[in-house]
């Protein structure tokens, strides 16, 4: 297979902005660089387009209006406006990225466009990511692979998490033999457990940043708890955390996935700001720890990425709970901030090559499944 250049895009459940990342791959292997005795994947440049307050407010309204959706094509309320904005913003993000890196559209083979998840109910066979892949391809003049979750859900899978096959490619490029855990803490947290034989088990561990972000927005008008500062000032309500962990989700056998709104910040509504932040942060950490109940081998290393990797209080809690090596993805030459965008570039390449992007042990799909819809300009 031919090595190609792909750009990946990610707008996550934290609603902070659009991540842009370039990789080169044939859809199976990642190019490897060596630094002394270390091997790292040769990953390309990255970029970011943040959302303004009014843009974030529009997407927040879209999440609420999406609760009325009963079919993937439904666009009630402000969803048409949000979808048009989201497509335009992603186009702007790529155009700025190309200009900043001296690239032209002709030098990019494909774009992996995740869109914005506004509804995820796989048990009902329903997952909705807004964003117009055809319009994005037409504006950019670059082929776009979109709708990366829909095929998996249609085949009985959870449609999430999608990134484990990229996690494994990164681990192979680095020469890690496992057992290894790659933890992404976005609005929802998900883990890929890679065993010594290269087998993968992946699932959403539980809430990540979303409840704390919503809590800080409501209490202080802040988009998130920077560095976990407010959580560090508070006291964990242990009884509430223990009660939350009795939710049936944590007993369910993976693969399994969550909608962003399954666990609301309002559950801590009786607490002060710092105590609520501490409690919601501890809930995320304990849910991650509970993921070990499903591991065939205990990981000897946890690699942490996503916005939660910058939350010092959360990472300190994980260090106490997991009692093993925890490494920020940046320290390995990966990217804590752009790992998912890189993954969607990789998935787009696999989609173009007709390779599976989801597997029975990662989403619960009945057999390894392709995914994505290709839109040509």
N, C-alpha and C positions, 0 to 999 in steps of 0.2 A: 504493500500500500504506500501511497505517496504522502510525504510530509506536507502538511498544509498549514496556513496561518488562519487562526480563528480568533474572533473577539467574542468574549462572553459578557453578559449583562446581568446584573442582579439588583432588584429592588425588594428588600426583605420586609418581614413583618414589623420591624422596628420603625419603618416609614421615615428613615433619616435621609435617604438619597439613593442615587444610582451608582453602583460600582461598575467599572469598566476594566477589562483585563485582556491582554493578548497572550496567546500561547502558540507554539508550533508543535504539531504532533501528527501522527498518522491515525489517530483514534485508538491506538493500543499503547504504544510506548511514548514516554516523554524523553526528550533529549537531555542528556546528563552532562554536567560539568564536574570537574574535579578540583578540589582545593586541598592540597596536601593529601591526607588519607580520607577526606570526606567526599562524598558524592552528593550532589544536589541537582534537582531538576532545573533545566535552563528555562525559566519562565520569563515572559516578556514584561513590558511596561504596563503600568496601571493608571487609572484615572478615576475621577469622582465628580459627580454633579449633585450637590446638596439640594434638598427641597426647601423652598421658602415657606414661611409659616402658613400663608394662604394655600399653597400647594399641598402641604401636609394636611391642612384642614379639609381640603377637597377629598383627599384619599381616605381620611378618617370617616367622612360622610359616606363614601362609597362602600366602606366596610359595613356600615350600618344598613345601607340600602340593599346590600347584597343578601341580607338575611331573608329577603323575599324571593330570591332566585329559586326556581324549581327545575330549570334546565340550563345547560351550559351556554345557550345562546341568549338567555334572558338578560336584559339590561334595564332593570327598573330604576326609578329615581334619578340620581345624578351619575349613574354608571356610564352612560354615553359620553358625558362631559369629561369624566375622569379618564375614560379609555383614550379619548382624543388627546387629552393633556399628556397622559403617560407615554403614548407613542411619540408625541412631539418632543417630550423631554429626553427620551432615550435617543432619538435622532440627534438632538443637540449635543448630548453627551458624547456620542461617537464622533460627530463632526469635530468637536473640540479636541477629542483625544487624537484623532488623525492629524489635525493641524499641529498639535503640541509635539508629536513624535515624527513629523516629517513624512507621513504616510499618505498614500492615496487610496481611494476605494478599490482600484484595480489590484492592489497588493494584498487585499484581504479576501480569502476564499469563502468564508461564511461567518455569519453572526449567530450566536446562540442567545435567543431572546426569551427570558423567563417570564416577563410581564410582572404583574402584581397579583398575588393571590388575594382574592376577596372572599372566597368561600371554599372550604375543604371538608367535604362530608363523604369520605370514600365508602362508608358502609351503605350510603344511599346511591353509590355509583356516580358521585358528583364532585367535581373539583373545577373551580373557575379561576383562571388567571386573565385579567383584562390586559389589553394591549393588542394592537392590530399588526400582525406580522407582515401581511401583504403590503400595507401602507408604509411600514418601516423599510422594507426591501425596495419599494419604489422610490422613496425619497433618497435612500443612501446609494442606490445602484449596486447593492451587494446582496447575494442570497442570504436569506434569514430562515433559521429553523426556530419555530415557536411551538406552543402547545406541547411541551415536553412531558407533562404529567398525564394527559388525557388518555393515551393509549394504555398505560399501565392500569389505570382505574377501570377502563372498559374491559380489561382482561381479568378483573377481579383483584387487582393489587391495591395497595394503599396510596399509590401515587407519590409516596414520600418515605424516607428521604431519597433523593435522586443522586446525591454526590458520592456514595460509597465507592463506585468503580473508579472514580478519580482519586479518592483517598488511597486506594490500593495501588494505583499507578504511581502516585507520589512516593509511597512506601517502597515500592520496587525500585524506583529510580534512585532512592537514597540507600538502597541495600539493606533495609530493615527486614529481618526474618520473622518478627512477631514473637510472642503475642503483643499486640499493639492496639491502642484505642486512639481514634481521631475524633475529637469532640468539637463540634461547632455550636457556639452559643449565640444564636440570633434571638429573634423574638420568641421562638421555640428552640429548645436545645435538642440536638440529635447526635448520636454516636455511631461510629463504625468500629466494630470489634473485629480485628483481623487476627486469625489464629496462626499457629506456627506453620500450617500447611497452606496459608494464603486464603483460607475460607473466610467469608464475610458474614457478619450478622449486623444488621443496622436497624435503627428505630429512633423515634423521637423519645427522649428520656422524660420529657415533661416541659413545663414552662421554662423559658430562658429569661430574656430581658423584658419581654412585653409587659408582664404585670408591674414590674418596678418602674418601667418607663411611664406607664399609664398613671401609676401612683404619684410619681414626681411631677407629671404634667398637671394632675388635679390639685396637688397640694402646694406646689411652688412655681408652677408654670415653666418648669425646666423639662427639656426633652428626655433626660435620663439622669441617673445618679452618677455623676462624673467620678471615676476612680473608685466608686463604692463609698464615697465619703460620708453620705448620710447614713448608710447602712452601718458603717463602722461606729457611728455615734449612738446607735440604738441597741436595744435589747430584744433578742428573739423571743417571740411568744411560742414557747415549745409546745404548748397544748394545741395551738392552732396548726402548727406545722405537722404534728402527729395526726391530727384529724384530716388534714388535706392529703396526707400520704395514704390514707385509707381509701381513697378514691379507687374504684374498680380498674381504672386505666393502669395503675401500677402493678396489678396482679395479672393483667392480660399478657399472654405469651406473644413475643414479637415474631415477625415484624408488625409494627403498629405505628400509627401517626396521629397527630393532634391538630385541631384547629386552634388558631391563635386565641380565640375567645373562650376556650374551655375553662380556664382558670382566671377569674377576674380579680383585679386588684381590690375590688370593693369588699372582698372577703376579709380584708384587714381594716375595714373602715372604722372600727372602734379604737384603733391604735393611733398614737401620735406619729408625726411624719417620720422621725428617725426609727422608731420601733417598727413601723410598718415596712419601711425600706429594709431593715434588718431581717424581718420575718419573711418577706417575699424573696429576698436573696437567699436566705437559708433554705427555703422551700425548694428553690431551683437546685441548690447544691445537693440537698438530700435526695432529690429525685434522680440526679445524675449518679449518686452513690448507689441508689437502688438498682441501677442498670446492671450492676455486677451480678445480680441474682440470675441473670440470663446468660452470663459469659461461660463458655466452655473452658476457657483458660483465663486466668487472671492477668490482665495486661501488666507488663513490666514498665511500660511508658505510656503516658497520656500526652497527646499533642493537642493543644487547645487553640482554637481559632474563633473568629466572629467577634462581635462587639463586646461580648462578655469576657473575652480574654484581657480586656483593658480594665476590668472591674477588679481592683486589688482585693477588695473584701471577699468577693465571690471566689477568686482564685485561692486566697488564704483558707477559706472554708473547705475548698476541694482538697487542698494539700493535707489538711487534718483528716478529712474523711477517707481519702483514697490511699494515703500512706505509701506512696510510690512516686516515681519521678514524674513531674509535670513540666512540660516544656511548651513555651509559647511558639507557635508555628514560625514566627519571624526568626527565631534563633536558629532554625534549621535551614534557612534560605527559602522557606515557603512564604506564605503571606497570611497573617492572621486576619487582615481586613478584607482581602480580595480572593480568598480561597473559593468562595461560592461562584464568583464571577468567572474565575479560571475554570471551575468545574463545568459551567454551562458552555464555555467555549469547547471544552473537551467532549461534552455530550453532543454538541452540534456536529463535531467531526465524526463521532461514532454514528450518529443518525444518518449523515450523508453516506457513510460507508455501509449502512445497513446492519451495523453491529448492535447487539442488545445493550440497553442502558439500565435496565432494571432486572432483578433476579429474585427467585423465590425467597432467598434468605435476607433480602434487603427491603422488599416491599410486600412480600407475600403473593406476588403474581404466580400463576400456575407454572410458568416456564419462562426462561430468559426472554425478555421482550424488547423489541425495538421501540422507538418513540420519536415524537417530534413531527411537525409538518413543515416541509420545505416550501418557501415562497421565493420565487425568482423575480428579479426586477424586470 
